[in-house]
Structure formats: C-alpha cells, structure tokens
Amino acid sequence: MWKIKNLKINSHVVLAPMAGITSSAYRKFMRRFGVGLVYTEMISDHGIVYQNEETLSYLNIEESERPLAIQIFGGDKEYLLKAIKYIDEHHIPHDLIDINLACPVPKVTKSGAGSKMLLNLDYLEECMQEIVKVSRSPVSAKIRLGFDNEHINVLEVCRILEKAGVSLIAIHARTAKELYSGEPHFDLIKDLGKKLSVPLIISGNIFNVEDAIKAKEITGATAIMVARGGVGNPELISSLNHYFETGEIIYQPNIVRQKKYCLEFAKLLIEEKGEKKAMPILRGLAPKFFFKMPYIKTLRNALTERVITYEDLKEILDEFIPDEE
Ligand SMILES: Cc1cc2nc3c(=O)[nH]c(=O)nc-3n(C[C@H](O)[C@H](O)[C@H](O)COP(=O)(O)O)c2cc1C
C-alpha cells in the first residue's frame, strides 16, 4: 500500500493513460487484474470548455473506477483552469487532476500543450501553481525527461512541480523527440524517487516483470506504469502484483484464458460505446491478445479483417481456440 496525500493505493502497478485505448471499459477490465490507480486518456481542455460531445464522453466515469486520475492537456492556463472547474462543478468522479506534460504529438504541441510545456518553465510554473490552487482534488503531472536531447530538464521540472504543490509525478523516461522507441533512460533519473517529496511513478518499456524490477530499482520509483505492455496482456498486471507481494516471478499466459479475456473486454467496450463504435477499436485491439501464440498470423488476420460484430469475434475465436483447457 502507498499513498498520494491521503489517498490509499493498494497496488504498485498503475494503468497508463493511452489515447484511443484507456476507455472506461479498458480501465474496468484492467482493474480486475489489480491495477491500483487508473488514468483517463488525455482530454482536451478546449474540448471540455466548448462542450465537445466526443470530449465530454471521455468524462463518463463511474465511481467504481476510482482511484482515478483525469488527465487533461492544454497550453493555455485559462482554459486548463476552466476545464478543471467544469470537472469539479459537474462532480465527475476522480481523485486526481493530472496535467499532461508529456505528449509529443504535433496536434497537441502546436498549441503549446503536452511536452511543449517543458520548454517554457516560467509559464509551466505559473500554470501549475494556479492549477493546484484552483483544483479541489490533488494535482499530478506526467512528464518526459525533456523535450529533446538538448533540453533534458527533468530534475528542474520536478523541482517546479514540487514547489507548485503537485501530489504525484509520473515520468516517461524518454524525451518527447524519442516518441515511443528505443530504450528508456532510467539512468538519467537514478534514485529520483528517493529524493522527491511526492511519490514517483515510472513509465517506459514495461513489457515483463524483469523490466519493472529494473525500472523501479534504478529510479527508486514507488510504482510502475503499465502502457503498451498490458494491451492484450492483462496478466502482466497480476504477475507484477504477485512479484511485488512475494518476490516470485510467475507469468504463464494461456490461449484459452486469453480468449476469455478478449471476449470479456469486447463485451465491456460494446456496453460502453455500442457495437458500431466498439468493433473498429476491437479490430485493432483483439489481435493483441494473441501475440506469440500458435497459428497466430491466421488468427490475427481473421480478427483484423473479418470482425464486424461481436458474434463474428466469438465465431472466429471459437474456430481457433477451445473454451476449456
Ligand atoms: C497509443 C498510445 C497512446 C498514449 N496516450 C497517452 C496519453 O493520452 N497521455 C499520456 O500521458 N501518455 C500517453 N501515452 C504514453 C504512455 O502513457 C506511456 O508513458 C508510454 O507508452 C511509455 O510506456 P511503454 O513504453 O511501456 O509503452 C500513450 C502511449 C501510447 C502507445
């Protein structure tokens, strides 16, 4: 157990924010495997302020999903503050307001948001101080090591965030320029978790238990953030929890259980979004449940190409995989 201010978190495994993936259904699904804290995908402050329908749908959050961080992005303090006020006034269930200072995508950085904020530290400081003042719930931030190799300023940014009064910092241990590839640079934030006055969550290439052990040991982080490694691989969460509780590494994914998980997730996603919106997402995500499995290529192709309805998904999986071990 660890704490973010007074909030108790039961697991050292945290579910990463992922645009297009971390829907309410995905969060509920992954919670069953033992994540201690979940994030929404990043939500536009402008979208909230202008009441964009799609943006507001990201705020359909159930009480049962807590502990939860709502992640917002924006490059303009006034809009960030208005978006936070909207969330508070509409009593949207959440425990943390997380500010995205990490996104490298031009659509986001062109307005000064996401990782672009790491290049303007005076403005960052001003924004974060006011956000902490205005938000009724604790504030956290997700950052990168810096914008690019010439601007690695993670330690300075952490000092600014601490001074502003944030309650939690998550670091994706790459620069924004590196996007999502290459090895994360945990060595650049060696023992940082031990030096910060707030808990540190570490992110970057967590695909198995050994990756998590390495990231946590080098950085001294309190918790591990699971992103791509958990997509279609929910037992990564339970095996991480098992390791943190017992020191034992057990990870034996099994195709029959993977089939069950895929169908469970499909049902939750259809419940959330309706079949028409859910199926294109499932054509992208369902194949991920069957990586590294036998006859995988034919199955994955069938899932990507032939799945129009839930029944199609079930039929294809039944064709390849039995219900019982
Ligand atoms: C498809 C995708 C979408 C992402 N969306 C977000 C996001 O909305 N907010 C955010 O802070 N990070 C986002 N990230 C970054 C992840 O939270 C995580 O920090 C990153 O993927 C590194 O972890 P990994 O190497 O274990 O995947 C996204 C990553 C991916 C792959």
The ligand as a MOL file (V3000), in Angstrom:
LIG
                    3D

  0  0  0     0  0            999 V3000
M  V30 BEGIN CTAB
M  V30 COUNTS 31 33 0 0 0
M  V30 BEGIN ATOM
M  V30 1 C -1.2460 4.5960 -28.1580 0
M  V30 2 C -0.6650 5.3910 -27.0250 0
M  V30 3 C -1.3720 6.4520 -26.5230 0
M  V30 4 C -0.8470 7.2020 -25.4610 0
M  V30 5 N -1.5810 8.2220 -24.9420 0
M  V30 6 C -1.1170 8.9050 -23.8670 0
M  V30 7 C -1.9290 9.8950 -23.2370 0
M  V30 8 O -3.0690 10.1550 -23.6280 0
M  V30 9 N -1.3830 10.5560 -22.1690 0
M  V30 10 C -0.1170 10.2930 -21.7080 0
M  V30 11 O 0.3170 10.9180 -20.7420 0
M  V30 12 N 0.6330 9.3310 -22.2650 0
M  V30 13 C 0.1610 8.6330 -23.3120 0
M  V30 14 N 0.9160 7.6230 -23.8440 0
M  V30 15 C 2.2070 7.2750 -23.2190 0
M  V30 16 C 2.0460 6.1280 -22.2090 0
M  V30 17 O 1.2440 6.5110 -21.1150 0
M  V30 18 C 3.4250 5.6340 -21.7070 0
M  V30 19 O 4.0270 6.6240 -20.9100 0
M  V30 20 C 4.3600 5.2720 -22.8580 0
M  V30 21 O 3.6990 4.4440 -23.7920 0
M  V30 22 C 5.6350 4.5730 -22.3570 0
M  V30 23 O 5.3600 3.3320 -21.8120 0
M  V30 24 P 5.6180 1.9460 -22.6270 0
M  V30 25 O 6.9660 2.1130 -23.3180 0
M  V30 26 O 5.6360 0.9020 -21.5370 0
M  V30 27 O 4.5020 1.7990 -23.6090 0
M  V30 28 C 0.4210 6.8800 -24.9180 0
M  V30 29 C 1.1230 5.7970 -25.4480 0
M  V30 30 C 0.6120 5.0610 -26.4780 0
M  V30 31 C 1.3990 3.8980 -27.0100 0
M  V30 END ATOM
M  V30 BEGIN BOND
M  V30 1 1 1 2
M  V30 2 1 2 3
M  V30 3 2 2 30
M  V30 4 2 3 4
M  V30 5 1 4 5
M  V30 6 1 4 28
M  V30 7 2 5 6
M  V30 8 1 6 7
M  V30 9 1 6 13
M  V30 10 2 7 8
M  V30 11 1 7 9
M  V30 12 1 9 10
M  V30 13 2 10 11
M  V30 14 1 10 12
M  V30 15 2 12 13
M  V30 16 1 13 14
M  V30 17 1 14 15
M  V30 18 1 14 28
M  V30 19 1 15 16
M  V30 20 1 16 17
M  V30 21 1 16 18
M  V30 22 1 18 19
M  V30 23 1 18 20
M  V30 24 1 20 21
M  V30 25 1 20 22
M  V30 26 1 22 23
M  V30 27 1 23 24
M  V30 28 2 24 25
M  V30 29 1 24 26
M  V30 30 1 24 27
M  V30 31 2 28 29
M  V30 32 1 29 30
M  V30 33 1 30 31
M  V30 END BOND
M  V30 END CTAB
M  END
